Amino acid sequence: VAPIEQPLSLTTGFSPQDARLLVSDGLVDLLDDAELEAVVAHEVAHTKNRDAAVMTAVALPIAAAGRVGSLLAGPTAGVEHGSVSRADYADALLTVGLVVALPVGICTLLLSASLSRAREFAADRGAVAITGKPAALATALRTIETAVGERSATTVPRAEIGAFTIVALDVEADGAFATLYQRFDRIVATHPDLETRVTRLQELMDSQERY
């Protein structure tokens, strides 16, 4: 249990044997017992499915492409003491690296986002299988997302752990490119839309009532 006000839950570890489940004080204080049980069950399902290991492996090409981009964004061997010199072999190699890595990075980003969303749906189903309480998970998701939305941008953890949390922690963009950024963010979102998740949980509730 981490002394963090932000409502967080996530799992780490590459196998169920070395897995660790983190929940924050903010989450424990925010949810009732049934909701907290549902959230823990969701994380247990992630552990059973080895999602932390899978998503870490999938993210490696993205990190590599980002590293090439960051190298090109800053000074290279062709820039010395503020004076641009002739491009050398290092510049050429970095440029080729970006050309090769960028399309790979974009494709991998899209595929990893899609895989991440699918594994969130699977963890939701796993939580219901464990607890038998889809309504508790649905209310927990709504409560957590509302609480996250009320936090300032400076208190929200960034992308490094965002993919491993139970709800998306993205902060809304502003400025001239806000609309474009939000559309792109939906495409590469690591979590399904909340309403879609709740709808699927509602279907599970309806199924329970029929049987």
N, CA, C and O of each residue as an XYZ file, in Angstrom:
844
protein
N       0.868     -1.179      0.000
C       0.000      0.000      0.000
C       0.902      1.225      0.000
O       1.676      1.429      0.935
N       0.805      2.037     -1.040
C       1.700      3.178     -1.207
C       1.061      4.445     -0.635
O      -0.132      4.676     -0.831
N       1.843      5.267      0.069
C       1.318      6.519      0.636
C       1.169      7.592     -0.433
O       1.873      8.602     -0.409
N       0.245      7.370     -1.376
C       0.011      8.277     -2.495
C      -1.462      8.676     -2.492
O      -2.337      7.820     -2.364
N      -1.738      9.963     -2.632
C      -3.126     10.424     -2.621
C      -3.859     10.065     -3.907
O      -5.067      9.829     -3.885
N      -3.149     10.021     -5.018
C      -3.753      9.658     -6.290
C      -4.297      8.224     -6.217
O      -3.573      7.328     -5.784
N      -5.550      7.981     -6.628
C      -6.088      6.609     -6.601
C      -5.440      5.736     -7.674
O      -5.728      5.886     -8.861
N      -4.572      4.834     -7.255
C      -3.812      4.006     -8.188
C      -3.892      2.537     -7.800
O      -3.957      2.190     -6.621
N      -3.885      1.684     -8.817
C      -3.653      0.260     -8.612
C      -2.921     -0.249     -9.832
O      -3.263      0.114    -10.958
N      -1.917     -1.086     -9.624
C      -1.185     -1.672    -10.739
C      -0.398     -2.871    -10.236
O      -0.176     -3.035     -9.036
N       0.023     -3.711    -11.187
C       0.838     -4.864    -10.848
C       2.171     -4.779    -11.570
O       2.264     -4.215    -12.660
N       3.202     -5.343    -10.955
C       4.519     -5.450    -11.567
C       4.957     -6.903    -11.484
O       4.362     -7.697    -10.755
N       5.987     -7.244    -12.223
C       6.505     -8.598    -12.179
C       6.240     -9.341    -13.471
O       5.213     -9.134    -14.116
N       7.174    -10.215    -13.852
C       7.081    -10.923    -15.116
C       6.418    -12.284    -14.994
O       6.207    -12.960    -16.000
N       6.085    -12.695    -13.776
C       5.391    -13.963    -13.588
C       4.560    -13.863    -12.318
O       4.820    -13.004    -11.476
N       3.559    -14.736    -12.168
C       2.767    -14.716    -10.935
C       3.611    -14.931     -9.687
O       3.246    -14.473     -8.604
N       4.743    -15.629     -9.831
C       5.570    -15.910     -8.663
C       6.272    -14.666     -8.110
O       6.473    -14.556     -6.901
N       6.643    -13.734     -8.987
C       7.334    -12.531     -8.506
C       6.479    -11.272     -8.643
O       7.002    -10.158     -8.598
N       5.188    -11.442     -8.807
C       4.288    -10.298     -8.996
C       4.127     -9.508     -7.700
O       4.179    -10.064     -6.603
N       3.933     -8.210     -7.853
C       3.640     -7.328     -6.734
C       2.448     -6.462     -7.110
O       2.397     -5.896     -8.202
N       1.500     -6.365     -6.206
C       0.310     -5.539     -6.424
C       0.437     -4.276     -5.597
O       0.661     -4.332     -4.388
N       0.294     -3.139     -6.255
C       0.357     -1.850     -5.572
C      -1.021     -1.205     -5.587
O      -1.655     -1.097     -6.637
N      -1.471     -0.784     -4.433
C      -2.647      0.085     -4.326
C      -2.253      1.281     -3.473
O      -1.433      1.162     -2.563
N      -2.834      2.418     -3.770
C      -2.483      3.637     -3.044
C      -3.448      3.894     -1.897
O      -4.566      3.380     -1.876
N      -2.996      4.696     -0.952
C      -3.887      5.122      0.125
C      -5.112      5.824     -0.439
O      -6.225      5.666      0.063
N      -4.886      6.609     -1.500
C      -6.001      7.318     -2.110
C      -7.063      6.387     -2.638
O      -8.252      6.692     -2.548
N      -6.659      5.254     -3.189
C      -7.621      4.280     -3.704
C      -8.371      3.601     -2.565
O      -9.590      3.437     -2.623
N      -7.634      3.209     -1.529
C      -8.260      2.542     -0.385
C      -9.288      3.452      0.266
O     -10.359      2.993      0.661
N      -8.974      4.740      0.383
C      -9.899      5.688      0.998
C     -11.098      5.990      0.107
O     -12.176      6.327      0.597
N     -10.903      5.867     -1.204
C     -11.937      6.273     -2.158
C     -13.039      5.235     -2.319
O     -14.209      5.590     -2.465
N     -12.675      3.953     -2.294
C     -13.612      2.889     -2.650
C     -14.174      2.196     -1.418
O     -13.547      2.177     -0.359
N     -15.394      1.613     -1.574
C     -15.913      0.769     -0.502
C     -15.318     -0.631     -0.645
O     -14.567     -0.900     -1.581
N     -15.657     -1.513      0.284
C     -15.011     -2.826      0.319
C     -15.256     -3.636     -0.947
O     -14.330     -4.259     -1.467
N     -16.481     -3.638     -1.451
C     -16.806     -4.423     -2.643
C     -16.072     -3.881     -3.871
O     -15.589     -4.650     -4.701
N     -15.992     -2.551     -3.979
C     -15.290     -1.942     -5.110
C     -13.792     -2.229     -5.048
O     -13.167     -2.533     -6.064
N     -13.220     -2.130     -3.838
C     -11.794     -2.401     -3.693
C     -11.487     -3.864     -4.015
O     -10.472     -4.168     -4.642
N     -12.357     -4.755     -3.587
C     -12.197     -6.173     -3.908
C     -12.214     -6.386     -5.419
O     -11.426     -7.173     -5.943
N     -13.102     -5.694     -6.116
C     -13.205     -5.837     -7.564
C     -11.942     -5.323     -8.260
O     -11.471     -5.928     -9.223
N     -11.399     -4.214     -7.775
C     -10.180     -3.653     -8.360
C      -9.005     -4.601     -8.141
O      -8.219     -4.834     -9.059
N      -8.879     -5.148     -6.932
C      -7.798     -6.099     -6.653
C      -7.950     -7.340     -7.534
O      -6.956     -7.881     -8.019
N      -9.177     -7.788     -7.741
C      -9.411     -8.948     -8.600
C      -9.008     -8.651    -10.043
O      -8.477     -9.521    -10.734
N      -9.258     -7.432    -10.493
C      -8.829     -7.011    -11.827
C      -7.313     -7.123    -11.959
O      -6.809     -7.604    -12.974
N      -6.592     -6.681    -10.943
C      -5.138     -6.753    -10.977
C      -4.642     -8.195    -10.876
O      -3.636     -8.549    -11.491
N      -5.338     -9.024    -10.107
C      -4.985    -10.442    -10.019
C      -5.141    -11.094    -11.386
O      -4.325    -11.931    -11.771
N      -6.180    -10.717    -12.118
C      -6.379    -11.252    -13.462
C      -5.236    -10.835    -14.382
O      -4.777    -11.637    -15.194
N      -4.771     -9.590    -14.267
C      -3.601     -9.148    -15.035
C      -2.388    -10.023    -14.714
O      -1.641    -10.414    -15.611
N      -2.201    -10.323    -13.439
C      -1.065    -11.144    -13.026
C      -1.171    -12.551    -13.603
O      -0.192    -13.095    -14.115
N      -2.361    -13.136    -13.519
C      -2.578    -14.471    -14.053
C      -2.287    -14.517    -15.554
O      -1.755    -15.505    -16.059
N      -2.643    -13.436    -16.264
C      -2.431    -13.375    -17.715
C      -1.029    -12.908    -18.101
O      -0.715    -12.812    -19.288
N      -0.178    -12.614    -17.105
C       1.192    -12.134    -17.337
C       1.208    -10.869    -18.207
O       2.063    -10.718    -19.080
N       0.273     -9.984    -17.962
C       0.137     -8.791    -18.800
C       1.307     -7.827    -18.644
O       1.691     -7.173    -19.613
N       1.878     -7.724    -17.456
C       3.009     -6.802    -17.264
C       4.178     -7.212    -18.146
O       4.824     -6.363    -18.759
N       4.454     -8.517    -18.212
C       5.554     -9.004    -19.049
C       5.259     -8.790    -20.526
O       6.126     -8.358    -21.286
N       4.033     -9.093    -20.925
C       3.662     -8.966    -22.343
C       3.753     -7.517    -22.799
O       4.338     -7.231    -23.843
N       3.176     -6.596    -22.019
C       3.142     -5.203    -22.448
C       4.522     -4.553    -22.372
O       4.820     -3.645    -23.148
N       5.368     -5.009    -21.443
C       6.731     -4.489    -21.399
C       7.496     -4.900    -22.648
O       8.205     -4.083    -23.236
N       7.361     -6.154    -23.061
C       8.035     -6.635    -24.260
C       7.542     -5.905    -25.504
O       8.336     -5.558    -26.378
N       6.237     -5.674    -25.586
C       5.666     -4.993    -26.738
C       6.148     -3.548    -26.814
O       6.287     -2.996    -27.906
N       6.405     -2.930    -25.650
C       6.787     -1.516    -25.618
C       8.236     -1.266    -26.007
O       8.614     -0.119    -26.243
N       9.058     -2.308    -26.079
C      10.481     -2.100    -26.361
C      10.740     -1.415    -27.701
O      11.544     -0.484    -27.742
N      10.097     -1.830    -28.809
C      10.334     -1.112    -30.069
C       9.904      0.355    -30.009
O      10.518      1.210    -30.647
N       8.847      0.645    -29.244
C       8.400      2.032    -29.097
C       9.472      2.850    -28.396
O       9.766      3.977    -28.794
N      10.051      2.278    -27.353
C      11.108      2.977    -26.626
C      12.318      3.212    -27.519
O      12.952      4.265    -27.456
N      12.634      2.215    -28.358
C      13.780      2.360    -29.257
C      13.549      3.475    -30.268
O      14.443      4.283    -30.521
N      12.351      3.522    -30.846
C      12.026      4.577    -31.808
C      12.046      5.942    -31.136
O      12.512      6.920    -31.721
N      11.539      6.010    -29.907
C      11.558      7.275    -29.190
C      12.961      7.743    -28.881
O      13.237      8.943    -28.877
N      13.852      6.796    -28.621
C      15.246      7.155    -28.338
C      15.906      7.768    -29.572
O      16.638      8.752    -29.465
N      15.646      7.189    -30.737
C      16.197      7.755    -31.968
C      15.668      9.162    -32.182
O      16.423     10.064    -32.545
N      14.372      9.353    -31.958
C      13.793     10.680    -32.126
C      14.379     11.698    -31.180
O      14.620     12.841    -31.569
N      14.617     11.296    -29.926
C      15.180     12.241    -28.961
C      16.614     12.601    -29.309
O      17.046     13.731    -29.079
N      17.350     11.651    -29.861
C      18.715     11.951    -30.271
C      18.744     12.969    -31.402
O      19.583     13.870    -31.420
N      17.824     12.817    -32.338
C      17.791     13.753    -33.456
C      17.249     15.116    -33.060
O      17.568     16.127    -33.685
N      16.432     15.138    -32.022
C      15.837     16.405    -31.610
C      16.839     17.348    -30.963
O      16.643     18.563    -30.973
N      17.912     16.800    -30.399
C      18.894     17.623    -29.717
C      20.164     17.769    -30.513
O      20.235     17.320    -31.657
N      21.187     18.400    -29.920
C      22.479     18.575    -30.610
C      23.110     17.238    -30.952
O      23.042     16.296    -30.163
N      23.713     17.152    -32.107
C      24.415     15.943    -32.522
C      25.872     16.304    -32.772
O      26.312     17.418    -32.488
N      26.606     15.342    -33.307
C      28.024     15.593    -33.554
C      28.243     16.672    -34.614
O      29.343     17.211    -34.737
N      27.197     16.987    -35.378
C      27.333     18.007    -36.414
C      27.136     19.413    -35.907
O      27.231     20.365    -36.682
N      26.865     19.573    -34.624
C      26.671     20.897    -34.026
C      27.658     21.055    -32.886
O      27.600     20.309    -31.909
N      28.557     22.010    -32.997
C      29.576     22.219    -31.980
C      29.614     23.685    -31.557
O      29.787     24.582    -32.382
N      29.449     23.907    -30.252
C      29.540     25.258    -29.674
C      28.584     26.238    -30.365
O      28.920     27.403    -30.581
N      27.421     25.759    -30.696
C      26.418     26.635    -31.280
C      26.598     26.926    -32.747
O      25.754     27.602    -33.335
N      27.664     26.446    -33.367
C      27.892     26.689    -34.791
C      27.674     25.387    -35.556
O      28.257     24.351    -35.238
N      26.827     25.471    -36.567
C      26.515     24.277    -37.341
C      27.681     23.960    -38.261
O      28.084     24.793    -39.072
N      28.221     22.756    -38.135
C      29.293     22.314    -39.018
C      28.706     21.375    -40.063
O      27.504     21.107    -40.055
N      29.520     20.890    -40.934
C      29.038     19.970    -41.952
C      28.586     18.662    -41.299
O      29.159     18.203    -40.311
N      27.543     18.083    -41.885
C      27.044     16.824    -41.362
C      28.111     15.748    -41.506
O      28.811     15.689    -42.517
N      28.231     14.903    -40.499
C      29.204     13.826    -40.564
C      28.495     12.475    -40.525
O      27.277     12.406    -40.692
N      29.246     11.415    -40.309
C      28.671     10.082    -40.350
C      27.630      9.866    -39.245
O      26.645      9.156    -39.447
N      27.850     10.479    -38.082
C      26.886     10.323    -36.984
C      25.529     10.879    -37.369
O      24.502     10.263    -37.082
N      25.510     12.045    -38.020
C      24.246     12.622    -38.461
C      23.558     11.721    -39.480
O      22.345     11.518    -39.430
N      24.345     11.192    -40.394
C      23.775     10.321    -41.423
C      23.174      9.063    -40.803
O      22.087      8.635    -41.190
N      23.873      8.478    -39.853
C      23.376      7.265    -39.216
C      22.101      7.528    -38.422
O      21.169      6.725    -38.449
N      22.065      8.653    -37.716
C      20.866      8.989    -36.955
C      19.677      9.242    -37.871
O      18.555      8.847    -37.556
N      19.916      9.894    -38.995
C      18.839     10.158    -39.945
C      18.286      8.852    -40.512
O      17.072      8.666    -40.594
N      19.177      7.961    -40.896
C      18.745      6.651    -41.396
C      17.992      5.895    -40.300
O      16.981      5.242    -40.558
N      18.501      5.996    -39.084
C      17.833      5.323    -37.974
C      16.421      5.814    -37.774
O      15.516      5.021    -37.516
N      16.218      7.121    -37.891
C      14.877      7.674    -37.730
C      13.955      7.204    -38.847
O      12.809      6.833    -38.594
N      14.448      7.218    -40.072
C      13.636      6.788    -41.209
C      13.177      5.347    -41.031
O      12.041      4.998    -41.351
N      14.089      4.507    -40.508
C      13.760      3.096    -40.317
C      12.865      2.900    -39.093
O      11.906      2.128    -39.132
N      13.187      3.604    -38.008
C      12.508      3.352    -36.745
C      11.128      4.003    -36.668
O      10.242      3.481    -35.990
N      10.930      5.128    -37.346
C       9.671      5.839    -37.196
C       8.471      5.020    -37.641
O       7.528      4.885    -36.862
N       8.450      4.460    -38.856
C       7.286      3.653    -39.234
C       7.113      2.416    -38.363
O       5.989      2.013    -38.065
N       8.237      1.810    -37.953
C       8.154      0.665    -37.050
C       7.538      1.090    -35.722
O       6.689      0.394    -35.165
N       7.978      2.243    -35.226
C       7.463      2.738    -33.959
C       5.979      3.055    -34.025
O       5.241      2.762    -33.084
N       5.532      3.652    -35.131
C       4.114      3.994    -35.275
C       3.266      2.736    -35.323
O       2.250      2.641    -34.634
N       3.679      1.768    -36.135
C       2.927      0.513    -36.237
C       2.879     -0.207    -34.890
O       1.836     -0.719    -34.483
N       4.015     -0.239    -34.209
C       4.067     -0.917    -32.920
C       3.220     -0.199    -31.887
O       2.574     -0.838    -31.056
N       3.218      1.128    -31.934
C       2.402      1.908    -31.001
C       0.925      1.586    -31.167
O       0.212      1.396    -30.182
N       0.464      1.525    -32.415
C      -0.944      1.225    -32.680
C      -1.295     -0.191    -32.241
O      -2.337     -0.414    -31.625
N      -0.427     -1.141    -32.558
C      -0.697     -2.529    -32.202
C      -0.650     -2.740    -30.692
O      -1.464     -3.478    -30.137
N       0.308     -2.087    -30.026
C       0.414     -2.269    -28.579
C      -0.776     -1.634    -27.865
O      -1.246     -2.166    -26.859
N      -1.271     -0.496    -28.374
C      -2.451      0.136    -27.778
C      -3.664     -0.772    -27.915
O      -4.440     -0.934    -26.972
N      -3.824     -1.366    -29.103
C      -4.938     -2.283    -29.319
C      -4.838     -3.500    -28.407
O      -5.834     -3.930    -27.826
N      -3.630     -4.055    -28.284
C      -3.425     -5.202    -27.403
C      -3.696     -4.837    -25.955
O      -4.299     -5.618    -25.219
N      -3.256     -3.659    -25.542
C      -3.468     -3.220    -24.168
C      -4.956     -3.102    -23.851
O      -5.400     -3.512    -22.778
N      -5.727     -2.541    -24.787
C      -7.169     -2.406    -24.563
C      -7.833     -3.781    -24.445
O      -8.708     -3.987    -23.604
N      -7.407     -4.717    -25.297
C      -7.977     -6.063    -25.241
C      -7.674     -6.737    -23.906
O      -8.518     -7.450    -23.364
N      -6.482     -6.516    -23.379
C      -6.106     -7.140    -22.116
C      -6.815     -6.485    -20.933
O      -7.017     -7.126    -19.902
N      -7.195     -5.215    -21.071
C      -8.006     -4.586    -20.028
C      -9.397     -5.216    -19.988
O      -9.926     -5.486    -18.910
N      -9.994     -5.450    -21.168
C     -11.284     -6.126    -21.211
C     -11.181     -7.511    -20.577
O     -12.069     -7.924    -19.831
N     -10.091     -8.233    -20.877
C      -9.901     -9.573    -20.334
C      -9.770     -9.530    -18.813
O     -10.308    -10.389    -18.115
N      -9.050     -8.525    -18.300
C      -8.892     -8.395    -16.850
C     -10.222     -8.048    -16.187
O     -10.500     -8.503    -15.077
N     -11.046     -7.243    -16.859
C     -12.388     -6.957    -16.324
C     -13.195     -8.244    -16.205
O     -13.833     -8.493    -15.182
N     -13.163     -9.066    -17.267
C     -13.890    -10.337    -17.218
C     -13.318    -11.246    -16.129
O     -14.061    -11.938    -15.433
N     -11.991    -11.236    -15.990
C     -11.370    -12.038    -14.937
C     -11.798    -11.601    -13.544
O     -12.015    -12.435    -12.664
N     -11.918    -10.297    -13.346
C     -12.351     -9.778    -12.045
C     -13.764    -10.242    -11.720
O     -14.064    -10.599    -10.581
N     -14.625    -10.233    -12.726
C     -16.001    -10.690    -12.517
C     -16.032    -12.186    -12.223
O     -16.818    -12.643    -11.394
N     -15.170    -12.952    -12.908
C     -15.101    -14.388    -12.647
C     -14.649    -14.678    -11.224
O     -15.094    -15.649    -10.612
N     -13.766    -13.837    -10.699
C     -13.255    -14.031     -9.342
C     -14.280    -13.616     -8.293
O     -14.521    -14.346     -7.332
N     -14.885    -12.440     -8.478
C     -15.761    -11.882     -7.435
C     -17.240    -12.156     -7.669
O     -18.024    -12.227     -6.723
N     -17.617    -12.309     -8.939
C     -19.037    -12.438     -9.258
C     -19.808    -11.141     -9.091
O     -21.032    -11.155     -8.955
N     -19.088    -10.004     -9.103
C     -19.728     -8.705     -8.837
C     -19.364     -7.683     -9.922
O     -18.553     -6.789     -9.679
N     -19.951     -7.807    -11.107
C     -19.644     -6.826    -12.161
C     -20.067     -5.411    -11.801
O     -19.427     -4.449    -12.227
N     -21.138     -5.270    -11.020
C     -21.600     -3.931    -10.648
C     -20.566     -3.217     -9.790
O     -20.378     -2.008     -9.929
N     -19.894     -3.944     -8.906
C     -18.883     -3.326     -8.040
C     -17.722     -2.812     -8.857
O     -17.202     -1.732     -8.575
N     -17.295     -3.566     -9.877
C     -16.194     -3.106    -10.715
C     -16.614     -1.901    -11.545
O     -15.830     -0.969    -11.727
N     -17.846     -1.912    -12.048
C     -18.335     -0.784    -12.851
C     -18.349      0.504    -12.035
O     -17.897      1.544    -12.514
N     -18.858      0.447    -10.822
C     -18.893      1.657     -9.990
C     -17.489      2.081     -9.575
O     -17.207      3.273     -9.461
N     -16.610      1.108     -9.350
C     -15.229      1.442     -9.003
C     -14.548      2.174    -10.143
O     -13.855      3.165     -9.915
N     -14.737      1.698    -11.376
C     -14.124      2.356    -12.533
C     -14.614      3.789    -12.669
O     -13.823      4.700    -12.913
N     -15.916      3.990    -12.513
C     -16.465      5.358    -12.612
C     -15.905      6.248    -11.512
O     -15.540      7.397    -11.765
N     -15.836      5.727    -10.299
C     -15.355      6.521     -9.168
C     -13.891      6.909     -9.356
O     -13.506      8.052     -9.108
N     -13.075      5.942     -9.800
C     -11.652      6.221     -9.993
C     -11.443      7.234    -11.106
O     -10.660      8.172    -10.954
N     -12.141      7.051    -12.228
C     -11.944      7.974    -13.346
C     -12.378      9.389    -12.975
O     -11.731     10.357    -13.376
N     -13.457      9.521    -12.221
C     -13.900     10.842    -11.778
C     -12.851     11.483    -10.873
O     -12.555     12.671    -11.004
N     -12.296     10.705     -9.967
C     -11.277     11.231     -9.058
C     -10.021     11.634     -9.810
O      -9.425     12.670     -9.513
N      -9.609     10.819    -10.789
C      -8.430     11.152    -11.584
C      -8.661     12.434    -12.369
O      -7.769     13.276    -12.473
N      -9.867     12.579    -12.922
C     -10.181     13.768    -13.699
C     -10.156     15.047    -12.899
O      -9.946     16.127    -13.452
N     -10.372     14.935    -11.596
C     -10.378     16.116    -10.731
C      -8.980     16.526    -10.284
O      -8.800     17.602     -9.713
N      -7.984     15.668    -10.544
C      -6.621     15.983    -10.144
C      -5.985     16.941    -11.134
O      -6.345     16.965    -12.311
N      -5.038     17.729    -10.649
C      -4.303     18.609    -11.543
C      -3.303     17.799    -12.344
O      -2.957     16.677    -11.971
N      -2.841     18.369    -13.442
C      -1.900     17.667    -14.327
C      -0.610     17.294    -13.601
O       0.035     16.308    -13.955
N      -0.231     18.068    -12.597
C       1.046     17.806    -11.928
C       0.984     16.608    -11.000
O       2.025     16.097    -10.587
N      -0.226     16.143    -10.659
C      -0.342     15.017     -9.736
C      -0.652     13.714    -10.440
O      -0.732     12.668     -9.796
N      -0.827     13.756    -11.754
C      -1.182     12.555    -12.498
C       0.074     11.889    -13.030
O       0.841     12.535    -13.744
N       0.317     10.624    -12.713
C       1.495      9.929    -13.257
C       1.446      9.892    -14.771
O       0.366      9.833    -15.359
N       2.579      9.926    -15.391
C       2.645     10.022    -16.837
C       2.674      8.652    -17.493
O       2.401      7.639    -16.849
N       3.010      8.628    -18.793
C       2.879      7.439    -19.610
C       3.719      6.267    -19.127
O       3.409      5.120    -19.450
N       4.786      6.529    -18.355
C       5.649      5.437    -17.930
C       4.880      4.359    -17.185
O       5.204      3.178    -17.315
N       3.861      4.737    -16.401
C       3.082      3.739    -15.684
C       1.623      3.751    -16.092
O       0.852      2.896    -15.657
N       1.232      4.710    -16.924
C      -0.173      4.847    -17.275
C      -0.787      3.594    -17.858
O      -1.944      3.284    -17.575
N      -0.031      2.865    -18.671
C      -0.554      1.667    -19.317
C      -0.824      0.548    -18.313
O      -1.568     -0.384    -18.621
N      -0.233      0.624    -17.118
C      -0.370     -0.454    -16.146
C      -1.436     -0.166    -15.094
O      -1.687     -1.017    -14.240
N      -2.061      0.985    -15.126
C      -3.069      1.328    -14.135
C      -4.443      0.878    -14.598
O      -4.624      0.529    -15.765
N      -5.428      0.885    -13.679
C      -6.734      0.320    -14.002
C      -7.572      1.240    -14.890
O      -8.428      0.761    -15.634
N      -7.339      2.542    -14.823
C      -7.993      3.482    -15.737
C      -6.927      4.367    -16.370
O      -5.821      4.499    -15.847
N      -7.271      4.966    -17.491
C      -6.323      5.844    -18.171
C      -6.036      7.062    -17.311
O      -6.935      7.600    -16.665
N      -4.770      7.501    -17.304
C      -4.364      8.646    -16.503
C      -3.981      9.838    -17.363
O      -3.314     10.755    -16.885
N      -4.395      9.839    -18.629
C      -4.017     10.908    -19.537
C      -4.668     12.217    -19.129
O      -5.802     12.246    -18.651
N      -3.935     13.289    -19.326
C      -4.433     14.629    -19.040
C      -4.901     15.274    -20.338
O      -4.235     15.153    -21.367
N      -6.035     15.953    -20.299
C      -6.547     16.596    -21.494
C      -5.593     17.686    -21.971
O      -5.040     18.451    -21.182
N      -5.423     17.730    -23.285
C      -4.532     18.732    -23.867
C      -5.284     20.039    -24.070
O      -6.512     20.060    -24.150
N      -4.515     21.145    -24.154
C      -5.108     22.428    -24.480
C      -4.240     23.097    -25.530
O      -3.192     22.575    -25.909
N      -4.678     24.238    -25.989
C      -3.909     24.937    -27.007
C      -4.453     24.701    -28.402
O      -5.508     24.094    -28.584
N      -3.707     25.196    -29.387
C      -4.172     25.186    -30.768
C      -4.366     23.784    -31.323
O      -5.235     23.565    -32.167
N      -3.559     22.827    -30.854
C      -3.611     21.475    -31.399
C      -4.343     20.505    -30.466
O      -4.166     19.292    -30.572
N      -5.167     21.039    -29.552
C      -5.831     20.185    -28.566
C      -6.739     19.155    -29.231
O      -6.713     17.980    -28.866
N      -7.542     19.587    -30.204
C      -8.474     18.665    -30.860
C      -7.737     17.563    -31.589
O      -8.109     16.393    -31.496
N      -6.689     17.932    -32.315
C      -5.895     16.939    -33.038
C      -5.236     15.970    -32.071
O      -5.213     14.763    -32.313
N      -4.702     16.496    -30.978
C      -4.048     15.645    -29.985
C      -5.044     14.667    -29.377
O      -4.720     13.494    -29.191
N      -6.263     15.135    -29.061
C      -7.257     14.275    -28.444
C      -7.690     13.158    -29.373
O      -7.923     12.032    -28.933
N      -7.800     13.470    -30.674
C      -8.156     12.420    -31.633
C      -7.066     11.369    -31.724
O      -7.350     10.172    -31.743
N      -5.822     11.813    -31.780
C      -4.702     10.876    -31.827
C      -4.625     10.070    -30.545
O      -4.326      8.877    -30.575
N      -4.894     10.720    -29.413
C      -4.823     10.055    -28.129
C      -5.841      8.927    -28.034
O      -5.571      7.900    -27.412
N      -7.019      9.110    -28.652
C      -8.021      8.051    -28.651
C      -7.545      6.838    -29.449
O      -7.843      5.696    -29.098
N      -6.804      7.099    -30.523
C      -6.318      6.005    -31.373
C      -5.282      5.166    -30.639
O      -5.273      3.940    -30.751
N      -4.406      5.833    -29.886
C      -3.308      5.124    -29.214
C      -3.593      4.911    -27.726
O      -2.674      4.634    -26.956
N      -4.852      5.035    -27.318
C      -5.197      4.869    -25.906
C      -4.882      3.460    -25.429
O      -5.158      2.488    -26.132
N      -4.306      3.346    -24.238
C      -3.974      2.042    -23.676
C      -5.162      1.401    -22.966
O      -5.131      0.213    -22.646
N      -6.213      2.194    -22.718
C      -7.389      1.689    -22.025
C      -8.636      1.894    -22.882
O      -8.730      2.891    -23.599
N      -9.583      0.977    -22.821
C     -10.846      1.179    -23.535
C     -11.606      2.358    -22.953
O     -11.370      2.772    -21.818
N     -12.516      2.888    -23.749
C     -13.398      3.937    -23.270
C     -14.196      3.429    -22.076
O     -14.665      2.292    -22.079
N     -14.350      4.273    -21.054
C     -15.018      3.857    -19.825
C     -16.431      3.354    -20.092
O     -16.841      2.333    -19.542
N     -17.175      4.065    -20.932
C     -18.557      3.671    -21.189
C     -18.629      2.300    -21.849
O     -19.554      1.531    -21.589
N     -17.657      1.993    -22.700
C     -17.630      0.679    -23.331
C     -17.369     -0.405    -22.294
O     -17.990     -1.468    -22.333
N     -16.461     -0.143    -21.375
C     -16.173     -1.114    -20.313
C     -17.403     -1.325    -19.430
O     -17.740     -2.457    -19.084
N     -18.061     -0.239    -19.074
C     -19.246     -0.350    -18.217
C     -20.365     -1.086    -18.943
O     -21.084     -1.879    -18.335
N     -20.516     -0.828    -20.244
C     -21.546     -1.518    -21.024
C     -21.302     -3.020    -21.024
O     -22.239     -3.803    -20.869
N     -20.054     -3.423    -21.197
C     -19.735     -4.849    -21.188
C     -19.972     -5.466    -19.816
O     -20.421     -6.608    -19.714
N     -19.671     -4.714    -18.764
C     -19.956     -5.203    -17.421
C     -21.463     -5.306    -17.182
O     -21.927     -6.219    -16.499
N     -22.216     -4.375    -17.744
C     -23.674     -4.427    -17.634
C     -24.214     -5.678    -18.323
O     -25.156     -6.304    -17.838
N     -23.611     -6.037    -19.457
C     -24.020     -7.263    -20.151
C     -23.761     -8.492    -19.288
O     -24.552     -9.435    -19.286
N     -22.657     -8.478    -18.561
C     -22.377     -9.578    -17.639
C     -23.386     -9.613    -16.504
O     -23.788    -10.691    -16.067
N     -23.804     -8.433    -16.015
C     -24.829     -8.368    -14.975
C     -26.138     -8.940    -15.474
O     -26.796     -9.706    -14.770
N     -26.523     -8.567    -16.700
C     -27.761     -9.070    -17.288
C     -27.705    -10.582    -17.460
O     -28.702    -11.276    -17.261
N     -26.541    -11.081    -17.826
C     -26.372    -12.526    -17.988
C     -26.531    -13.240    -16.655
O     -27.147    -14.303    -16.592
N     -25.985    -12.671    -15.600
C     -26.139    -13.270    -14.262
C     -27.588    -13.338    -13.848
O     -28.040    -14.327    -13.271
N     -28.330    -12.252    -14.156
C     -29.742    -12.198    -13.757
C     -30.574    -13.229    -14.499
O     -31.543    -13.757    -13.952
N     -30.202    -13.523    -15.751
C     -30.975    -14.495    -16.538
C     -30.770    -15.908    -16.007
O     -31.660    -16.752    -16.115
N     -29.582    -16.167    -15.425
C     -29.290    -17.513    -14.956
C     -29.324    -17.622    -13.444
O     -29.097    -18.701    -12.897
